[in-house]
Amino acid sequence: MDVILIKDMKQKGRLGDTLQVKTGYARNYLIPNGFAIIATPENESRFKTLKRKEEKRLLSQRSEFEKVAADLNGKTIEIEAQTHKGRLYGSITPADIAKAIAEQLKQTVSKSDLDMPAHVKEIGEHKISICLHPDLECVITLTITSNSEVDEPTDFYETEEGEQVAEQAEIEKTEQAERVKAASEAQAEEEATAETEETDPVEA
């Protein structure tokens, strides 16, 4: 299915790009979450209005994000964590880093703004890019140090394999919630359309 992006999507495309995606991905995620519309002649015309609104919104936000980027760029945050045989006992996630930025640098960023792996498992320094706005990003340094060494993990979900299983379960949970939401919205739209057709006067 061809869709038109009505918002910038990291690693997917920019506002106005036409993408060919799987029908399920479009109907269950992109469209119900306001990222895209189906590429039809009617929607191409509608997109011009949506584009103007999105560009106006981004422009109004840019000056605010420029200040945040200037304040964060080049700064360092530190996170202490337990280690096991020189590696992290568990991992550091985007949510952990967003929390550390809020606590240590007094700035609020979304975990989705962070350009980084889903899990950081090594101690030391890591460069983290923060994409606050299209064509506007900054870089901070994440320093991870060990505060204690632990024995072999006894809980399956504390092992690397367990983390991967938990991560996949969370992804599936999110996708299921998105499918349910999309189905509910589609049903509501169908019911509204049916009611409109029933109440419309029949032309002679």
N, C-alpha and C positions, 0 to 999 in steps of 0.2 A: 504494500500500500504506500502511496506517495502522500507525504504530509508537509505542511509548511510550518516552520518553527515560528512561534509568536513570542518567544523569549530566547535569550542566549542559553545554551546548554553546554556545560563543560565537557569537552572531548566528543561532543556530538555535532555542534554547529552553531551558527550565529542567527540572530533575528533575521527572518526572511529566507533562510536557506530551505530548499526543498530536499527532503530526505526520503529514501525508500526504506521502509521498515516493515517488520512483521505486523500483520493485522492485529494480533493479540496485544503486542507491545503498544501499538497506537491506541487501540480502543480501551485497554485496561490501565494504561499509565499516562502516555503523552497527552491525549485529549482530555480525560477527566481532571488532570492536574494542571491544565491550562498552559501546557508547553507547546501545543501544536493544534492545527486544524487540518482536516482532510483537504488535499490539493484538488479542488474543483474550480471551474470557472467562476462560480458564485462566490466561493471562499477567497479566491484570489482578489476579487473586488473588495470583499469584506476585510481582507488583510490590510489594505491601505489605511483603513480607519484604525485598526488594531495597532499597526506599526506606529502611527502618529502618537497614539496614547502611550505606547511603551517607550518611545524615544523621549517624550515629554517627561515621563516618570524617571527615566535614567538620568536625564539632564538635571532634574531637580535634586537628585541624590548625589550627583558627582562631587559638588563642592564639599559636602559633608564627608564623603568617603576619602577625598583628597587629604583632609585634615587627619583622618584616622590612619591612612597609609603613611603620612609623613611622621606621625607619632610612633608608629610601630616599626618602620623600616630600620633595620640594623640592630634592633633590640634583641635581648637574650632572655629566654625563660629557662628555669631549671626545674626538673622533676626528679625526685628521688624515688627509687623503686627497689624491690627485692630482686636479687639475682640468683641464678643457679648455674654453677660452672661457667661463670663469665658472661652468661646471657641473661636477659631479663626473665624473671619468673612471672610469666604472663606477658603482657605487652602494653604499649602506650597507644591509645587510639586518638582519632581526631577530636572526640568528645573530651578526652583528658586534656588535650592541648588547648582547646577553646576555653575550658575551665581555668587552666593555668594563666592564659592571657588575661582573662577577666580579673583574676586574683592578683597577679603580679604586675600587669601593665595597665590595669584599669580601663580596658577597652573591650567592647563586646563584638565578637565575630561569630559567624555560624560555622559549624563543623564542615558544612558543605563548601565553605569558602577556602578551605585548606587543601592545597595541592600536595598530597602526600599519600603513602600507602595506608591501607586500612589498619595495619598494625605495624608498629615499630618495635623490634625485638632486640636491638643492640644498644648497649650503653655507649656514651660518647656524644659527639656533636652531630647534629643533623640540621640541614638547611630546609626551612619550611616556607614555601611560597603561599601567600595569602591573596586570593583573587577577589577583591572587594567589589569590583565594578568592571565592565568591559574595558579593556585596554588600561586598566589601573590595578597594579598589584604591588606588593612589597614583600620583603624577605626577612624573616626572623631566624634566630638560631635557637634550636632546642638542645639543651645540655641535659643528658640523662646520666645520673650517678647512682651508684649502689649504696643503699643504706643498711643492707644486711644480706648475708648469704644463707639460703635455705637448703634443706635436704631434698631428696627426691620427692616430687609431688605425689601425694597420695590420692588426690581427687582427680578423676579422669578429666574434668573440665578445666583443670589447672595445667594440663599437658598441652603441647602444641597441637596435637591431633584433636584434643577436646575443644580447644579454642576454635579450630576450624569447623567442627561440628556445630558448636554454639552459634558461630557467625552465620553458617548456612541456614540454621533454623530461624535465626532472626530475619534473614533475607526472605525466606519463604513466608514467614509470618507477615512481613510488610507487603509482599506481593499479594498474599491472600486478602489482606485488608483492602488493598487497592482494587482487586477484582470485585470484591463485595460492594465497595463504594461505586465503582463504575456500573455494575449491574443494577444497583438501586437507582442511580441517576437515569440510566437508560429506561428502566421501567416507569419511573415518574414522568419522563418525557413522552413515552408512548401513551400513558394514561391521559396526559394533558392534551396530546394531539387528538386522541379519540374523543375526549370531551368537546374539543373545539369543533370537530367534524359533526358531532351529534347536534350541537347548538346552532351551527351555521344554517341560515335559511336556505331552503332548496330553491334554486332559480327555476322560473317557469320556462 
